[in-house]
Amino acid sequence: MNRNVLSRRALVGVAVAALALAGCGGGDDDSDTGTGTGTDASAGASDYSSLSGELKASGASFPDAYYQEVITELKAAAPNLTVTYNAVGSGQGKKDFGANLNDFAGTDSTVKDTDGPAAGSYLYVPTVAAPITVSYNLSGVDKLQLSPDTLAKIFQTDIKNWNDPAIAADNPGVTLPDKSITVAHRSDGSGTTNNFTKFLVAAAPDTWKLKSGDTVDWPASTQGAEKNSGVAQLIKSADGGIGYVDYSDAKASGLSFAAIKNKDGQFVPASLEGATAALNGATVKDDLTYDPLNAAGPTTYAITAPTYILVRTTYTDAAKKDLVKGFVTYILTEGQSLAPEVDFAPLPEELKAKALAQLDKIQ
């Protein structure tokens, strides 16, 4: 654990202790506010110590590193709250949510009619965003650039060898080996797959033929694995491997990743700065979904993906509702400062304010 994390945890403990002492000398000013973790939490540090109980969640593996960090950090401020997040993929998380098997779900993709949750039963709460890297394992090649059309041809196996003329055209002066390409992808229903293929639909519309979705009909010669970490392992195990992996898992696995040609024609590598530039240019819909993929701007990273928490519009258990609101409030306030430490981009201030206001709609 790095020194910044240790220092922050110490400060959280001091803040909670100070709030508790202040509460001992005061009256019942918060008696009507339940947990005291409403949307005014963004104004300053909140007292989460009254949160007590258990929350079960499942869903996207893309934001798992961030949610695990949030859960760990919140434990110091809310020792009686237990939150379990099971990274089973966006598709399964949405199904679990529709079947009332979890208290909230993580997803990187929007809900479709076939996913399980009924229309009107859920709200989207944006949390963070991050790059989807195009990670590769290619001996002797330290830097790689890929345009959307070349990327589309690689992943639908129209391009089969690393020294293909299309890859060479994207990488002038680079010696590319005469080696077969091994394409790795998600085998489970995945928001990462959804966003990666949505990018190819948008950026290479005349080339990409496999459409988009949590699952797509990959060519038989490609290899699949569950979760982002599984795809990362496939890439590491194959000299000549390439796949799409979230930024956090790609870095943790020590993978190399390509610079991707963005809408302005610039080859930009995956970074939080590039993701933030893409976020700032995204249009937010009324339901708070938004699309930073293939965003304009010379410094944007082209394959930047959002992620959301699905919360219920109505919780029959009032105590459970308060726990969900308290946990998500922490994510959107104090928890935003944790995002860069685990390779995620925090939300822009305007979107964060809208996300906090979304929690007031929960009944």
N, C-alpha and C positions, 0 to 999 in steps of 0.2 A: 504493500500500500504506500502511495507516495505521500510526501510531507504535506502537500496541500490538502489532501483528503483528511489526514489526521488533524490538521489545524481546524478544518471546517467542522469536523465532528465535535471537537472540543468547544467551538463557538456555539454549535447547536445546543450542546448540553448546558452551557452557561445561559443561553437565551431562554431555554425551557425552564431552568431553575429560577431565573429572574421573573418570568411570567407567573410561575407557581407561587412565588413569594408575594408578588403583587396581588394575586388572587386571594391570598389568605387575609389580607388587610382590607379588601374591598367588600362591596355589597353584592347584590345579585344582578349586576348590570347586564350579564350575558344570559340571564335565565330564559329569554325567549329566542335565543339563537341556536339552540341545540348544541352542536359540537363546537360552535365558535369558529367554524372554518368556512364561512360563506365567501362570496366573491370579493368581499372587502379585504381578503387575505393578502391581495397584491400590494396593499398599502404598507405592509410591514410584516415582521415575523409573527406567526400565529402560534397559539398554544394548541398542539395536537395531542396533548397528554390525555385528554378525555376520550380519545378514540379507543374503544375496547371491543374486541370481537375478532371474527375471521372473515376474510374475503377470498373467494376462489375465482381465478381468472384463467383464460387460455386464449391462444391465438397466435398471431404473427411471430415468427422467429427473428424477423428483421430488426425490431426494437428491443429484443430480449435483453441485450447487455445493458441498455438504458433502464429498463424497468427493474432489472435485478439490482442495479445501483441505487435506484430510488427506494426500493423496498428496504435495502440495507441501511441507507441513510435515515429513512423515516423511523426506523426502529429505535433510534436514540431519542427521538422526540415523542414517539407513541409506542412505548414498550409493551402495551397490552393489545396492540393491533398486530394480527398475523395476516400477511398477504401472500398468497401463493399464485405465481404466474407460470403456467405450463406452456412452453413454446411449441405448439403442435402444428403451426401453420395457420394462415389467415382463414383458409377454407374450413378447416375443422373448428377453429374458434367461433366462426359465424354459425356453424351447425350446432355447436354446444350452446351458444347463446339462444338460438331459436328453440332449443329443447329445454331451456331453463336449467342447464347443467353448470353454468357459471354465473357469477354476479356481474361481470363485465367481460368484454372480449377485446382483444387487440387485433386490428386488421389494417393492412396497407392498401386494401382495395374496397370499393364500395359494395353495398349489399345488393345482390340480384334476387329475383323472385324465387330462384331455386336454392338459395342459400339457407333458408330456414326462418329467420326472423320476419315477422309479419310487418307490413308497411304501417308506419305510425307507432310502432312499439319501441323504437330506439332513437337515439340521438348520436350524431357524430361529434366527438371531441378531439380536435387535432392536438397532438402532444409535442412531437419533434419531427425533424426530417433528416435525411442523410443521403449521400451518394450510393448508388448501386454501381459497384466497380465491375469492369470487364477484366477479370483476373486471368493470368496466364502463367504457364510454366514452360519456358523455352530456353534451353541452354544456349548461352552466348549472346542472347538478346536482352539488354538491360532496359531499353526504352522502345516503346511501341506506340504507334498512332493508328487509329482506325476511324474511318468515316462511317456514317450510318449505313450506306449501301453495302460497303465491304462487310460490316458487322452482320448485316442481315444475311448476306450470302454465306458467311461462315456458319451461322447458327442454323440455317436450313440446309447446310451441307452442299451448297452449290460450289463452294470453295473447299477443297479437301486437303490442300498442301500449303505449308507455311510460305513457300517461295512463289506462290501464285502472283501473277502480274498485278492484280488489284491490290493486294497487301503491299507489294513492292512500291506501287504508285503512291500509297499513303506514307511510305517510309523511305524517302530518297536518301541514298548514302548508307543505308543499313543493310548488312549482309544477312539475309534470311536463309535458314537451313532448308534443305530438301527433306522435309519431315512431315509425316501425316499429322493432321489436326484431330485431336480428340475433344469433342464438344461435351461439356457437362452441364446439366440443368437440374431443376427441382423435379422430383418425382411426386411430391405431395401437392395438394392445392395450396397455392402460394401467392400472396400479394406481391412478393418480389418478382415472381414470374409475370404477374399481371402488369406491373409497372414497367418492367424491362420490355415486354412485348408491346405495350402501349407506346413506348418510345419509338420502337421500330415501325409501328404503324404510322406514327406522326412524322418521323424523320426520313423514312425510306418507303414511302407509300407505293412506289412503282416496283419495288424489289421484294419487300417482305410479303410472303404468301400465307403464313401460318396464323394470321389474325392475332387476337390478344385474349387473355383470360387468366384465371388462377391456374388453369392447366391448358396446355395446347398439345396438338398432335405432333410431337417431335419425331424426326426421322429415326428409323430403327437403329441406325448406326451410332446414335448418340447414347450417352450414359446419364442415368438419373440417380439422385440421392435425396434423402429427406433433409430438410432444414438447410439454412445457409452454410452451417458448419459442415454438413455432409458434402455439399458441392465443393467447398474449399478443400476437403480431404481428397476428393476425386481429382481435382486439378493438381494438387501436390504430388499425387501418386503417378501421374502420367507426364513424361517429358513430351511436350507438344500439346498439353491440355489447355483448354480455355473454358471459362464459364462466367456466370454473373453471380456476384456475391456482395452482400452488404459491406460497407466500408469498415465497420467495426470488426467483423469476422475476418475480412481480408487482411487487415493489419495484424490482427491477433495471430493469424496463420502464417504471417511472413510472406504473403504472396506479392508478386509484381502485378501492377494493373496498368492498362493502356490509357493514353490520353485520347479522348473522344472528340470528334469534330462537332462543334456546337452550331446553333442556328446562324451565328454570325460568321461561320467559316473558320473559327479558331480551334486548334487542338488543345483542349484543356484537361489536365489530369484530375482525378477525383480528389476533392479537398472540402473541408468545411466552409472555406471562403467561397468556393464555387457553388456550393449548395445554398449558402446564404444569399448569394447574388440571384440564384434561380428563385428562391422563396420571395424575394422582394419584388419580383416581376410577375408573380402568379396572381390570377384573378380568383377571389374567394366567392363561392356560391352561397346562397341563403342558408343552406343546410351545413355550411362550414367545410364542405369538401372543396378541394382545390387541386390544381394540376401544375406543378412546376417542371414537368418533363418538357424537354426541347424548348426551354424558355429563351427568349432573345437576350442579347447582351454579350459583349466580348469576353467577359470573365466568368460567365455562367458555366457550371458543369451540367452537361446535357441530360444525364440520367439521374436526376435528383428526385427522390421519392418521398411522399408524405406518409405519415402513419397516424392512425386514429385509435381511440378507445370508443367502443360502443357501450353506451349506458342505456338503461331502460327509461322510458318516459314515466313509468309508474313502478314503484317497488311496493309490494303488499306489506313488507316488513319495514316499518319506519326506521328501526335501528339500522337495518342493512342499508337503507337509502342514505342515512347520515354517514355511514362508514365509506360508501362509494364516493359521496360528495367530498368528504374529508380527504380521501386518498388522492382523488383527481385534482382537487384544489392544490394539494402539495406539489403534484407534478407540474402544475401550471404556474406556480409561484416559486418557492424556494428550490424546487426540483429542476427548474430550467437551468440553473447555474451548474448542475451536474452534467448536462448534456455534452459539452465539448470534451470533458475529461474521459468520456467513453466513446468519443468520435461521432457525436450527433450534433446537429445544428438546432439551437433553440428557436422558438417561434418569434417572428416579428412582433413588436409590442401591440400593434393593432389587432392582429389575429389572436394573440394571447388574451386580450381583453374580451374579444368575442367568444372565445372558448370558455372563459370563466362565466360569462353571462349565460352561456348554454346550460350551465349547471342549475340555474334558477328555474329552468323549465321542468326539472325532475319533480314528480309528485310522490 
